[in-house]
Amino acid sequence: MNDAKKDQDFSEEISETKDSLDALAEEGVDYLAEMDEVDQLREERDQLKDRLLRALADTENSRKRGERDRREAENYGGSKLAKDMLPVYDNLRRAIEAADDAQREAAKAVFDGVELTLRELISVFAKHGIDPITPQVGEKFDPQLHQAMFEAPVPDTKAGDIIQVMTEGFMIHDRLLRPAQVGVSSTPG
């Protein structure tokens, strides 16, 4: 009987071990499933982190673009109005230059008013960052600032020298608003 008892105890141990192994096997399957879930969660986390970083970069770029657009609007927003005012400046300047001394004396108050208006216009231009480009006869032609209206051979000049200034040019901050219109020498050097 003792052998029968030992066989039964051994059978029970085998059965318990088998049950333990089955339980471990089931836990192992669950463990693998949990590992897959953890991997999926890590992948999702990485994707969300990437999306967040991209969204933050887009937000920063939008902020910088908005700031740049605001600065440009502040500095150059009046460009169209300024361009429309340049003929007024030109006409006031021509009116002053066209009169001789006798005409100035005969209509002194009118000429004083025109000169005052021109000075005020120049002051308003300066207040808004609009500066004149005033080339002088004999200076070198600069295609970035000047527009050649004609070329003519003029003695005692070099090719590319300014020989006549028709209208002044203007810059608004660091941008060309209107090039100065000039005549240029074509005399070979």
N, CA, C and O atoms as a DFTB+ gen file, in Angstrom:
756 C
 N C O
     1  1       0.799      -1.171       0.000
     2  2       0.000       0.000       0.000
     3  2       0.849       1.243       0.000
     4  3       0.491       2.305      -0.509
     5  1       1.896       1.055       0.552
     6  2       2.797       2.157       0.592
     7  2       3.217       2.569      -0.817
     8  3       3.360       3.755      -1.115
     9  1       3.408       1.582      -1.668
    10  2       3.779       1.879      -3.052
    11  2       2.608       2.534      -3.773
    12  3       2.811       3.429      -4.594
    13  1       1.420       2.110      -3.485
    14  2       0.242       2.697      -4.114
    15  2       0.098       4.146      -3.686
    16  3      -0.261       5.012      -4.484
    17  1       0.381       4.396      -2.421
    18  2       0.288       5.766      -1.911
    19  2       1.340       6.625      -2.577
    20  3       1.063       7.769      -2.936
    21  1       2.528       6.105      -2.748
    22  2       3.595       6.856      -3.391
    23  2       3.238       7.132      -4.834
    24  3       3.487       8.226      -5.343
    25  1       2.652       6.138      -5.502
    26  2       2.251       6.340      -6.900
    27  2       1.172       7.419      -6.991
    28  3       1.190       8.253      -7.896
    29  1       0.239       7.393      -6.051
    30  2      -0.828       8.377      -6.067
    31  2      -0.257       9.765      -5.778
    32  3      -0.627      10.732      -6.445
    33  1       0.630       9.876      -4.803
    34  2       1.249      11.180      -4.488
    35  2       2.046      11.684      -5.691
    36  3       2.025      12.868      -6.027
    37  1       2.748      10.748      -6.323
    38  2       3.532      11.131      -7.510
    39  2       2.614      11.595      -8.625
    40  3       2.925      12.570      -9.309
    41  1       1.493      10.921      -8.822
    42  2       0.528      11.298      -9.844
    43  2      -0.058      12.678      -9.544
    44  3      -0.265      13.489     -10.446
    45  1      -0.318      12.927      -8.263
    46  2      -0.865      14.226      -7.876
    47  2       0.183      15.333      -8.112
    48  3      -0.153      16.428      -8.564
    49  1       1.431      15.036      -7.805
    50  2       2.500      16.018      -8.038
    51  2       2.634      16.322      -9.525
    52  3       2.789      17.473      -9.933
    53  1       2.568      15.251     -10.332
    54  2       2.649      15.445     -11.792
    55  2       1.466      16.277     -12.242
    56  3       1.622      17.182     -13.063
    57  1       0.291      15.987     -11.720
    58  2      -0.902      16.730     -12.106
    59  2      -0.777      18.207     -11.681
    60  3      -1.118      19.114     -12.440
    61  1      -0.284      18.421     -10.459
    62  2      -0.110      19.805      -9.987
    63  2       0.958      20.527     -10.806
    64  3       0.801      21.700     -11.144
    65  1       2.023      19.833     -11.116
    66  2       3.086      20.437     -11.923
    67  2       2.561      20.782     -13.307
    68  3       2.853      21.837     -13.870
    69  1       1.750      19.824     -13.846
    70  2       1.173      20.071     -15.167
    71  2       0.252      21.284     -15.104
    72  3       0.266      22.135     -15.993
    73  1      -0.561      21.355     -14.027
    74  2      -1.455      22.508     -13.872
    75  2      -0.647      23.795     -13.725
    76  3      -1.015      24.833     -14.276
    77  1       0.459      23.723     -12.977
    78  2       1.320      24.903     -12.818
    79  2       1.936      25.302     -14.145
    80  3       2.006      26.485     -14.478
    81  1       2.383      24.306     -14.901
    82  2       2.974      24.606     -16.215
    83  2       1.928      25.192     -17.160
    84  3       2.201      26.131     -17.909
    85  1       0.711      24.611     -17.109
    86  2      -0.364      25.162     -17.940
    87  2      -0.659      26.622     -17.549
    88  3      -0.867      27.485     -18.402
    89  1      -0.668      26.862     -16.230
    90  2      -0.923      28.228     -15.748
    91  2       0.201      29.163     -16.198
    92  3      -0.050      30.286     -16.635
    93  1       1.432      28.688     -16.087
    94  2       2.561      29.506     -16.552
    95  2       2.505      29.722     -18.056
    96  3       2.808      30.806     -18.555
    97  1       2.110      28.670     -18.771
    98  2       2.003      28.809     -20.223
    99  2       0.947      29.856     -20.571
   100  3       1.142      30.678     -21.467
   101  1      -0.175      29.813     -19.848
   102  2      -1.219      30.812     -20.104
   103  2      -0.719      32.209     -19.745
   104  3      -0.972      33.172     -20.470
   105  1      -0.011      32.312     -18.624
   106  2       0.557      33.606     -18.247
   107  2       1.582      34.064     -19.275
   108  3       1.665      35.254     -19.580
   109  1       2.344      33.156     -19.797
   110  2       3.319      33.481     -20.831
   111  2       2.635      34.043     -22.062
   112  3       3.120      35.008     -22.653
   113  1       1.529      33.460     -22.451
   114  2       0.765      33.973     -23.584
   115  2       0.267      35.367     -23.242
   116  3       0.338      36.275     -24.069
   117  1      -0.232      35.538     -22.036
   118  2      -0.695      36.864     -21.621
   119  2       0.481      37.841     -21.570
   120  3       0.350      39.007     -21.941
   121  1       1.615      37.354     -21.113
   122  2       2.806      38.192     -21.059
   123  2       3.192      38.662     -22.458
   124  3       3.531      39.830     -22.651
   125  1       3.143      37.753     -23.439
   126  2       3.449      38.134     -24.822
   127  2       2.418      39.131     -25.349
   128  3       2.763      40.075     -26.060
   129  1       1.173      38.918     -25.001
   130  2       0.129      39.852     -25.428
   131  2       0.356      41.217     -24.786
   132  3       0.177      42.252     -25.428
   133  1       0.752      41.212     -23.515
   134  2       1.033      42.474     -22.838
   135  2       2.231      43.169     -23.473
   136  3       2.234      44.393     -23.602
   137  1       3.241      42.415     -23.868
   138  2       4.414      42.992     -24.533
   139  2       4.017      43.631     -25.861
   140  3       4.506      44.707     -26.204
   141  1       3.135      42.973     -26.608
   142  2       2.648      43.551     -27.864
   143  2       1.901      44.854     -27.593
   144  3       2.067      45.842     -28.309
   145  1       1.079      44.838     -26.550
   146  2       0.328      46.038     -26.202
   147  2       1.269      47.170     -25.787
   148  3       1.055      48.322     -26.165
   149  1       2.301      46.851     -25.020
   150  2       3.290      47.848     -24.610
   151  2       4.005      48.410     -25.837
   152  3       4.231      49.617     -25.931
   153  1       4.358      47.534     -26.771
   154  2       5.021      48.001     -28.002
   155  2       4.096      48.923     -28.793
   156  3       4.536      49.943     -29.323
   157  1       2.815      48.562     -28.870
   158  2       1.855      49.406     -29.584
   159  2       1.712      50.759     -28.884
   160  3       1.644      51.800     -29.537
   161  1       1.667      50.733     -27.567
   162  2       1.561      51.986     -26.827
   163  2       2.797      52.855     -27.017
   164  3       2.684      54.075     -27.134
   165  1       3.966      52.244     -27.050
   166  2       5.196      53.011     -27.297
   167  2       5.170      53.630     -28.690
   168  3       5.538      54.791     -28.870
   169  1       4.735      52.849     -29.669
   170  2       4.665      53.363     -31.045
   171  2       3.672      54.528     -31.125
   172  3       3.941      55.546     -31.764
   173  1       2.525      54.361     -30.466
   174  2       1.527      55.436     -30.455
   175  2       2.074      56.671     -29.749
   176  3       1.866      57.794     -30.208
   177  1       2.785      56.463     -28.616
   178  2       3.416      57.572     -27.906
   179  2       4.399      58.309     -28.805
   180  3       4.399      59.538     -28.857
   181  1       5.241      57.553     -29.514
   182  2       6.225      58.167     -30.401
   183  2       5.548      58.961     -31.516
   184  3       6.002      60.047     -31.877
   185  1       4.457      58.411     -32.059
   186  2       3.720      59.132     -33.108
   187  2       3.113      60.417     -32.557
   188  3       3.170      61.465     -33.200
   189  1       2.533      60.330     -31.363
   190  2       1.935      61.523     -30.753
   191  2       2.995      62.565     -30.422
   192  3       2.771      63.764     -30.588
   193  1       4.153      62.100     -29.950
   194  2       5.252      63.019     -29.654
   195  2       5.712      63.722     -30.926
   196  3       5.953      64.929     -30.921
   197  1       5.835      62.962     -32.021
   198  2       6.239      63.537     -33.308
   199  2       5.213      64.567     -33.777
   200  3       5.581      65.650     -34.230
   201  1       3.925      64.229     -33.669
   202  2       2.876      65.170     -34.078
   203  2       2.908      66.433     -33.227
   204  3       2.721      67.539     -33.736
   205  1       3.148      66.262     -31.916
   206  2       3.222      67.416     -31.022
   207  2       4.393      68.320     -31.391
   208  3       4.248      69.541     -31.448
   209  1       5.555      67.715     -31.641
   210  2       6.727      68.515     -32.018
   211  2       6.501      69.241     -33.336
   212  3       6.903      70.394     -33.490
   213  1       5.861      68.572     -34.284
   214  2       5.550      69.229     -35.564
   215  2       4.561      70.377     -35.369
   216  3       4.704      71.440     -35.973
   217  1       3.559      70.151     -34.521
   218  2       2.575      71.206     -34.249
   219  2       3.246      72.404     -33.573
   220  3       2.944      73.553     -33.897
   221  1       4.149      72.133     -32.641
   222  2       4.877      73.226     -31.982
   223  2       5.744      73.983     -32.984
   224  3       5.811      75.211     -32.947
   225  1       6.408      73.248     -33.880
   226  2       7.238      73.902     -34.907
   227  2       6.365      74.737     -35.839
   228  3       6.738      75.855     -36.193
   229  1       5.208      74.210     -36.240
   230  2       4.295      74.974     -37.099
   231  2       3.814      76.237     -36.396
   232  3       3.725      77.302     -37.007
   233  1       3.506      76.112     -35.115
   234  2       3.060      77.271     -34.346
   235  2       4.154      78.329     -34.272
   236  3       3.887      79.519     -34.436
   237  1       5.387      77.891     -34.025
   238  2       6.513      78.832     -33.951
   239  2       6.746      79.502     -35.309
   240  3       6.991      80.706     -35.380
   241  1       6.667      78.709     -36.385
   242  2       6.829      79.276     -37.729
   243  2       5.724      80.278     -38.033
   244  3       5.981      81.330     -38.620
   245  1       4.508      79.960     -37.641
   246  2       3.389      80.886     -37.865
   247  2       3.594      82.182     -37.081
   248  3       3.317      83.271     -37.583
   249  1       4.082      82.055     -35.844
   250  2       4.345      83.245     -35.038
   251  2       5.408      84.122     -35.694
   252  3       5.253      85.339     -35.786
   253  1       6.498      83.483     -36.153
   254  2       7.571      84.240     -36.808
   255  2       7.073      84.875     -38.104
   256  3       7.390      86.029     -38.391
   257  1       6.287      84.118     -38.895
   258  2       5.755      84.653     -40.149
   259  2       4.828      85.828     -39.868
   260  3       4.864      86.836     -40.573
   261  1       3.993      85.697     -38.830
   262  2       3.092      86.790     -38.453
   263  2       3.858      88.029     -38.030
   264  3       3.490      89.146     -38.394
   265  1       4.923      87.836     -37.262
   266  2       5.759      88.966     -36.823
   267  2       6.423      89.639     -38.024
   268  3       6.460      90.865     -38.118
   269  1       6.949      88.814     -38.946
   270  2       7.587      89.367     -40.151
   271  2       6.556      90.126     -40.999
   272  3       6.837      91.219     -41.492
   273  1       5.362      89.541     -41.165
   274  2       4.317      90.205     -41.946
   275  2       3.891      91.518     -41.297
   276  3       3.634      92.505     -41.987
   277  1       3.819      91.524     -39.955
   278  2       3.453      92.754     -39.246
   279  2       4.502      93.839     -39.472
   280  3       4.171      94.996     -39.733
   281  1       5.794      93.441     -39.365
   282  2       6.875      94.420     -39.584
   283  2       6.840      94.951     -41.016
   284  3       7.000      96.150     -41.244
   285  1       6.628      94.040     -41.990
   286  2       6.586      94.491     -43.382
   287  2       5.390      95.408     -43.622
   288  3       5.503      96.409     -44.330
   289  1       4.261      95.071     -43.039
   290  2       3.083      95.931     -43.203
   291  2       3.334      97.299     -42.576
   292  3       2.922      98.326     -43.115
   293  1       4.007      97.300     -41.445
   294  2       4.321      98.566     -40.773
   295  2       5.290      99.398     -41.609
   296  3       5.107     100.607     -41.755
   297  1       6.314      98.757     -42.155
   298  2       7.337      99.489     -42.905
   299  2       6.923      99.799     -44.339
   300  3       7.251     100.864     -44.862
   301  1       6.209      98.879     -44.979
   302  2       5.960      99.028     -46.414
   303  2       4.480      99.128     -46.764
   304  3       4.128      99.185     -47.943
   305  1       3.607      99.151     -45.755
   306  2       2.170      99.205     -46.016
   307  2       1.739     100.463     -46.755
   308  3       0.751     100.443     -47.489
   309  1       2.465     101.545     -46.571
   310  2       2.110     102.801     -47.221
   311  2       2.776     102.996     -48.572
   312  3       2.761     104.102     -49.113
   313  1       3.357     101.947     -49.121
   314  2       4.088     102.068     -50.391
   315  2       3.207     102.557     -51.526
   316  3       3.621     103.402     -52.320
   317  1       1.985     102.026     -51.606
   318  2       1.101     102.439     -52.705
   319  2       0.743     103.923     -52.585
   320  3       0.770     104.661     -53.569
   321  1       0.411     104.342     -51.371
   322  2       0.090     105.755     -51.166
   323  2       1.311     106.621     -51.458
   324  3       1.200     107.673     -52.087
   325  1       2.472     106.170     -50.996
   326  2       3.694     106.942     -51.231
   327  2       3.964     107.065     -52.730
   328  3       4.320     108.144     -53.204
   329  1       3.798     105.977     -53.479
   330  2       4.006     106.039     -54.941
   331  2       3.025     107.021     -55.581
   332  3       3.378     107.752     -56.506
   333  1       1.802     107.028     -55.080
   334  2       0.802     107.946     -55.626
   335  2       1.109     109.397     -55.278
   336  3       0.669     110.304     -55.985
   337  1       1.858     109.633     -54.199
   338  2       2.203     110.992     -53.781
   339  2       3.447     111.530     -54.493
   340  3       3.678     112.739     -54.495
   341  1       4.243     110.656     -55.092
   342  2       5.478     111.112     -55.752
   343  2       5.219     112.105     -56.884
   344  3       5.974     113.070     -57.000
   345  1       4.195     111.927     -57.726
   346  2       3.926     112.949     -58.745
   347  2       3.570     114.313     -58.135
   348  3       3.868     115.351     -58.727
   349  1       2.943     114.313     -56.971
   350  2       2.640     115.576     -56.289
   351  2       3.967     116.256     -55.917
   352  3       4.141     117.455     -56.136
   353  1       4.888     115.485     -55.358
   354  2       6.221     116.006     -55.020
   355  2       6.890     116.566     -56.274
   356  3       7.402     117.686     -56.265
   357  1       6.883     115.769     -57.368
   358  2       7.521     116.201     -58.617
   359  2       6.916     117.513     -59.129
   360  3       7.646     118.409     -59.553
   361  1       5.604     117.623     -59.091
   362  2       4.941     118.829     -59.613
   363  2       5.228     120.050     -58.749
   364  3       5.422     121.147     -59.274
   365  1       5.257     119.873     -57.435
   366  2       5.605     120.993     -56.566
   367  2       7.037     121.444     -56.825
   368  3       7.309     122.643     -56.885
   369  1       7.950     120.497     -56.980
   370  2       9.350     120.834     -57.260
   371  2       9.458     121.557     -58.618
   372  3      10.166     122.558     -58.731
   373  1       8.763     121.052     -59.637
   374  2       8.805     121.691     -60.967
   375  2       8.239     123.112     -60.911
   376  3       8.768     124.019     -61.554
   377  1       7.178     123.303     -60.152
   378  2       6.570     124.638     -60.046
   379  2       7.562     125.625     -59.447
   380  3       7.651     126.768     -59.896
   381  1       8.303     125.194     -58.441
   382  2       9.288     126.079     -57.810
   383  2      10.446     126.363     -58.760
   384  3      10.907     127.500     -58.857
   385  1      10.919     125.330     -59.463
   386  2      12.077     125.489     -60.354
   387  2      11.733     126.257     -61.632
   388  3      12.619     126.861     -62.237
   389  1      10.474     126.245     -62.051
   390  2      10.086     126.874     -63.319
   391  2       9.989     128.394     -63.225
   392  3      10.078     129.083     -64.241
   393  1       9.811     128.910     -62.046
   394  2       9.595     130.353     -61.897
   395  2      10.920     131.104     -61.849
   396  3      11.889     130.653     -61.237
   397  1      10.941     132.244     -62.499
   398  2      12.124     133.110     -62.409
   399  2      11.907     134.103     -61.261
   400  3      10.862     134.093     -60.611
   401  1      12.898     134.951     -61.022
   402  2      12.836     135.870     -59.882
   403  2      11.669     136.848     -59.996
   404  3      11.031     137.162     -58.992
   405  1      11.382     137.333     -61.204
   406  2      10.286     138.295     -61.378
   407  2       8.946     137.642     -61.031
   408  3       8.105     138.257     -60.375
   409  1       8.750     136.397     -61.472
   410  2       7.497     135.692     -61.164
   411  2       7.394     135.408     -59.664
   412  3       6.308     135.458     -59.087
   413  1       8.513     135.115     -59.055
   414  2       8.513     134.846     -57.611
   415  2       8.094     136.110     -56.832
   416  3       7.323     136.027     -55.876
   417  1       8.603     137.261     -57.248
   418  2       8.261     138.505     -56.558
   419  2       6.800     138.868     -56.775
   420  3       6.130     139.349     -55.861
   421  1       6.302     138.632     -58.006
   422  2       4.923     138.995     -58.316
   423  2       3.927     138.136     -57.520
   424  3       2.862     138.617     -57.133
   425  1       4.273     136.881     -57.282
   426  2       3.359     135.965     -56.569
   427  2       4.078     135.348     -55.376
   428  3       4.076     134.131     -55.192
   429  1       4.695     136.213     -54.567
   430  2       5.516     135.749     -53.442
   431  2       4.734     134.846     -52.498
   432  3       5.252     133.806     -52.092
   433  1       3.527     135.198     -52.140
   434  2       2.736     134.409     -51.186
   435  2       2.438     133.012     -51.747
   436  3       2.480     132.017     -51.024
   437  1       2.143     132.961     -53.030
   438  2       1.848     131.660     -53.659
   439  2       3.089     130.772     -53.635
   440  3       3.003     129.598     -53.276
   441  1       4.247     131.328     -54.018
   442  2       5.484     130.536     -54.036
   443  2       5.907     130.125     -52.622
   444  3       6.417     129.024     -52.416
   445  1       5.693     131.016     -51.656
   446  2       5.990     130.637     -50.272
   447  2       5.101     129.472     -49.832
   448  3       5.564     128.566     -49.140
   449  1       3.842     129.493     -50.228
   450  2       2.913     128.395     -49.904
   451  2       3.314     127.093     -50.571
   452  3       3.235     126.028     -49.959
   453  1       3.746     127.172     -51.824
   454  2       4.180     125.968     -52.551
   455  2       5.438     125.399     -51.898
   456  3       5.552     124.187     -51.718
   457  1       6.388     126.279     -51.543
   458  2       7.614     125.808     -50.890
   459  2       7.313     125.201     -49.520
   460  3       7.901     124.186     -49.147
   461  1       6.411     125.812     -48.780
   462  2       6.022     125.280     -47.478
   463  2       5.354     123.906     -47.633
   464  3       5.624     122.988     -46.860
   465  1       4.490     123.778     -48.629
   466  2       3.827     122.493     -48.892
   467  2       4.847     121.426     -49.263
   468  3       4.748     120.286     -48.808
   469  1       5.832     121.790     -50.090
   470  2       6.875     120.837     -50.475
   471  2       7.695     120.413     -49.261
   472  3       7.986     119.228     -49.100
   473  1       8.067     121.356     -48.413
   474  2       8.829     121.014     -47.198
   475  2       8.023     120.090     -46.280
   476  3       8.565     119.149     -45.702
   477  1       6.738     120.368     -46.157
   478  2       5.877     119.526     -45.311
   479  2       5.771     118.110     -45.892
   480  3       5.801     117.126     -45.153
   481  1       5.650     118.021     -47.200
   482  2       5.590     116.711     -47.857
   483  2       6.894     115.946     -47.634
   484  3       6.864     114.747     -47.357
   485  1       8.023     116.617     -47.751
   486  2       9.330     115.984     -47.504
   487  2       9.415     115.528     -46.049
   488  3       9.944     114.453     -45.766
   489  1       8.903     116.332     -45.134
   490  2       8.904     115.979     -43.710
   491  2       8.048     114.738     -43.441
   492  3       8.451     113.856     -42.682
   493  1       6.883     114.673     -44.053
   494  2       6.008     113.505     -43.892
   495  2       6.672     112.272     -44.493
   496  3       6.619     111.193     -43.904
   497  1       7.294     112.421     -45.658
   498  2       8.022     111.301     -46.265
   499  2       9.095     110.794     -45.299
   500  3       9.202     109.589     -45.070
   501  1       9.878     111.696     -44.739
   502  2      10.964     111.296     -43.832
   503  2      10.399     110.599     -42.587
   504  3      10.982     109.631     -42.099
   505  1       9.285     111.083     -42.086
   506  2       8.650     110.493     -40.903
   507  2       8.262     109.037     -41.154
   508  3       8.248     108.228     -40.226
   509  1       7.949     108.707     -42.393
   510  2       7.514     107.351     -42.741
   511  2       8.613     106.538     -43.435
   512  3       8.332     105.521     -44.070
   513  1       9.855     106.990     -43.310
   514  2      10.981     106.217     -43.835
   515  2      11.176     106.325     -45.337
   516  3      11.813     105.462     -45.939
   517  1      10.641     107.368     -45.948
   518  2      10.778     107.564     -47.393
   519  2      11.859     108.617     -47.609
   520  3      11.704     109.779     -47.233
   521  1      12.952     108.185     -48.219
   522  2      14.093     109.072     -48.420
   523  2      14.355     109.260     -49.913
   524  3      14.237     108.314     -50.692
   525  1      14.715     110.495     -50.313
   526  2      14.984     110.738     -51.735
   527  2      16.341     110.165     -52.166
   528  3      17.285     110.084     -51.380
   529  1      16.400     109.783     -53.415
   530  2      17.661     109.401     -54.061
   531  2      17.970     110.562     -54.998
   532  3      17.279     110.761     -55.997
   533  1      18.996     111.319     -54.677
   534  2      19.305     112.517     -55.453
   535  2      20.681     112.368     -56.102
   536  3      21.683     112.816     -55.545
   537  1      20.729     111.740     -57.274
   538  2      22.020     111.613     -57.960
   539  2      22.481     112.977     -58.482
   540  3      21.671     113.866     -58.744
   541  1      23.781     113.117     -58.624
   542  2      24.354     114.358     -59.138
   543  2      24.996     114.091     -60.493
   544  3      25.439     112.979     -60.781
   545  1      25.038     115.128     -61.315
   546  2      25.706     115.024     -62.616
   547  2      27.170     114.666     -62.366
   548  3      27.839     115.285     -61.540
   549  1      27.650     113.667     -63.083
   550  2      29.035     113.229     -62.944
   551  2      29.178     111.957     -62.116
   552  3      30.212     111.292     -62.180
   553  1      28.143     111.609     -61.333
   554  2      28.199     110.361     -60.578
   555  2      28.078     109.168     -61.518
   556  3      27.630     109.309     -62.656
   557  1      28.473     108.013     -61.046
   558  2      28.383     106.785     -61.826
   559  2      26.946     106.264     -61.790
   560  3      26.297     106.298     -60.744
   561  1      26.459     105.791     -62.915
   562  2      25.120     105.213     -63.022
   563  2      25.057     103.916     -62.203
   564  3      25.932     103.059     -62.332
   565  1      24.030     103.774     -61.367
   566  2      23.818     102.564     -60.565
   567  2      22.448     101.990     -60.937
   568  3      21.424     102.580     -60.592
   569  1      22.413     100.854     -61.632
   570  2      21.119     100.300     -62.077
   571  2      20.210      99.880     -60.918
   572  3      19.016      99.658     -61.119
   573  1      20.769      99.771     -59.704
   574  2      19.946      99.427     -58.547
   575  2      19.145     100.632     -58.053
   576  3      18.116     100.473     -57.396
   577  1      19.623     101.839     -58.374
   578  2      18.982     103.062     -57.886
   579  2      18.508     103.992     -59.000
   580  3      17.664     104.857     -58.767
   581  1      19.040     103.822     -60.196
   582  2      18.751     104.755     -61.292
   583  2      18.098     104.032     -62.464
   584  3      18.290     102.835     -62.676
   585  1      17.317     104.806     -63.217
   586  2      16.733     104.319     -64.456
   587  2      17.254     105.215     -65.578
   588  3      17.032     106.426     -65.570
   589  1      17.946     104.613     -66.537
   590  2      18.492     105.388     -67.658
   591  2      17.360     105.706     -68.627
   592  3      16.734     104.801     -69.178
   593  1      17.102     106.990     -68.830
   594  2      16.042     107.418     -69.734
   595  2      16.573     107.610     -71.157
   596  3      15.838     107.477     -72.135
   597  1      17.872     107.928     -71.245
   598  2      18.504     108.067     -72.553
   599  2      20.007     107.957     -72.384
   600  3      20.530     108.077     -71.276
   601  1      20.693     107.727     -73.490
   602  2      22.151     107.749     -73.534
   603  2      22.557     108.759     -74.587
   604  3      21.917     108.869     -75.632
   605  1      23.613     109.490     -74.314
   606  2      24.107     110.474     -75.277
   607  2      25.613     110.620     -75.103
   608  3      26.120     110.585     -73.982
   609  1      26.323     110.782     -76.213
   610  2      27.764     111.022     -76.105
   611  2      28.004     112.470     -75.672
   612  3      27.564     113.401     -76.347
   613  1      28.683     112.654     -74.578
   614  2      28.974     113.994     -74.065
   615  2      30.488     114.078     -73.858
   616  3      31.081     113.228     -73.193
   617  1      31.114     115.129     -74.445
   618  2      32.563     115.263     -74.278
   619  2      32.942     115.399     -72.800
   620  3      32.154     115.880     -71.986
   621  1      34.138     114.975     -72.476
   622  2      34.707     115.066     -71.125
   623  2      33.948     114.232     -70.087
   624  3      33.982     114.549     -68.898
   625  1      33.277     113.188     -70.521
   626  2      32.625     112.259     -69.592
   627  2      33.029     110.836     -69.955
   628  3      33.530     110.580     -71.050
   629  1      32.808     109.935     -69.041
   630  2      33.062     108.518     -69.297
   631  2      31.733     107.817     -69.499
   632  3      30.700     108.282     -69.018
   633  1      31.756     106.710     -70.203
   634  2      30.532     105.918     -70.390
   635  2      30.006     105.497     -69.021
   636  3      30.763     105.010     -68.181
   637  1      28.716     105.685     -68.804
   638  2      28.102     105.314     -67.534
   639  2      28.000     106.447     -66.536
   640  3      27.445     106.264     -65.453
   641  1      28.531     107.629     -66.880
   642  2      28.390     108.791     -65.994
   643  2      27.002     109.411     -66.183
   644  3      26.462     109.419     -67.289
   645  1      26.440     109.922     -65.106
   646  2      25.149     110.609     -65.189
   647  2      25.395     111.996     -65.774
   648  3      26.245     112.744     -65.292
   649  1      24.637     112.328     -66.823
   650  2      24.803     113.628     -67.466
   651  2      23.604     114.547     -67.227
   652  3      23.697     115.758     -67.427
   653  1      22.473     113.964     -66.797
   654  2      21.292     114.774     -66.508
   655  2      20.393     114.002     -65.544
   656  3      20.272     112.780     -65.631
   657  1      19.760     114.740     -64.621
   658  2      18.814     114.135     -63.687
   659  2      17.434     114.702     -64.013
   660  3      17.212     115.909     -63.921
   661  1      16.508     113.816     -64.396
   662  2      15.152     114.262     -64.722
   663  2      14.256     114.269     -63.482
   664  3      13.589     115.268     -63.210
   665  1      14.232     113.176     -62.736
   666  2      13.447     113.117     -61.496
   667  2      14.243     112.370     -60.434
   668  3      15.039     111.478     -60.727
   669  1      14.003     112.763     -59.210
   670  2      14.639     112.076     -58.088
   671  2      13.971     110.718     -57.888
   672  3      12.813     110.515     -58.252
   673  1      14.719     109.811     -57.309
   674  2      14.160     108.530     -56.925
   675  2      13.864     108.535     -55.441
   676  3      14.205     109.485     -54.735
   677  1      13.228     107.472     -54.966
   678  2      12.895     107.386     -53.551
   679  2      13.029     105.950     -53.060
   680  3      12.728     104.993     -53.773
   681  1      13.492     105.835     -51.818
   682  2      13.570     104.556     -51.111
   683  2      12.569     104.618     -49.968
   684  3      12.389     105.665     -49.346
   685  1      11.916     103.488     -49.693
   686  2      11.104     103.382     -48.488
   687  2      11.790     102.326     -47.626
   688  3      11.781     101.137     -47.945
   689  1      12.378     102.782     -46.544
   690  2      13.242     101.978     -45.682
   691  2      14.369     101.413     -46.541
   692  3      15.211     102.181     -47.005
   693  1      14.417     100.116     -46.768
   694  2      15.521      99.552     -47.547
   695  2      15.075      99.084     -48.929
   696  3      15.818      98.372     -49.604
   697  1      13.884      99.468     -49.359
   698  2      13.366      99.057     -50.669
   699  2      13.256     100.260     -51.595
   700  3      12.981     101.381     -51.167
   701  1      13.479      99.994     -52.868
   702  2      13.357     101.037     -53.876
   703  2      11.881     101.293     -54.150
   704  3      11.138     100.382     -54.515
   705  1      11.468     102.538     -53.971
   706  2      10.088     102.928     -54.255
   707  2       9.977     103.386     -55.712
   708  3       9.045     103.023     -56.429
   709  1      10.958     104.193     -56.123
   710  2      11.022     104.652     -57.520
   711  2      12.465     104.972     -57.832
   712  3      13.117     105.669     -57.055
   713  1      12.993     104.476     -58.963
   714  2      14.380     104.813     -59.308
   715  2      14.472     106.267     -59.784
   716  3      13.510     106.822     -60.316
   717  1      15.623     106.857     -59.586
   718  2      15.871     108.194     -60.125
   719  2      16.008     108.070     -61.640
   720  3      16.688     107.173     -62.139
   721  1      15.360     108.973     -62.360
   722  2      15.402     108.931     -63.817
   723  2      16.530     109.861     -64.272
   724  3      16.541     111.054     -63.969
   725  1      17.487     109.268     -65.016
   726  2      18.679     110.011     -65.390
   727  2      19.040     109.775     -66.851
   728  3      18.618     108.800     -67.472
   729  1      19.835     110.703     -67.377
   730  2      20.467     110.526     -68.674
   731  2      21.894     110.061     -68.438
   732  3      22.532     110.491     -67.477
   733  1      22.407     109.188     -69.303
   734  2      23.700     108.585     -69.081
   735  2      24.594     108.818     -70.293
   736  3      24.139     108.779     -71.436
   737  1      25.863     109.060     -70.024
   738  2      26.834     109.271     -71.091
   739  2      27.149     107.946     -71.782
   740  3      27.273     106.903     -71.141
   741  1      27.271     108.016     -73.085
   742  2      27.663     106.821     -73.843
   743  2      29.038     107.026     -74.488
   744  3      29.457     106.231     -75.329
   745  1      29.723     108.075     -74.097
   746  2      31.052     108.363     -74.652
   747  2      32.013     107.244     -74.247
   748  3      32.148     106.936     -73.063
   749  1      32.675     106.643     -75.226
   750  2      33.632     105.583     -74.883
   751  2      34.754     106.163     -74.039
   752  3      35.234     107.268     -74.293
   753  1      35.174     105.387     -73.011
   754  2      36.181     105.847     -72.081
   755  2      37.534     105.803     -72.673
   756  3      38.509     106.162     -72.013
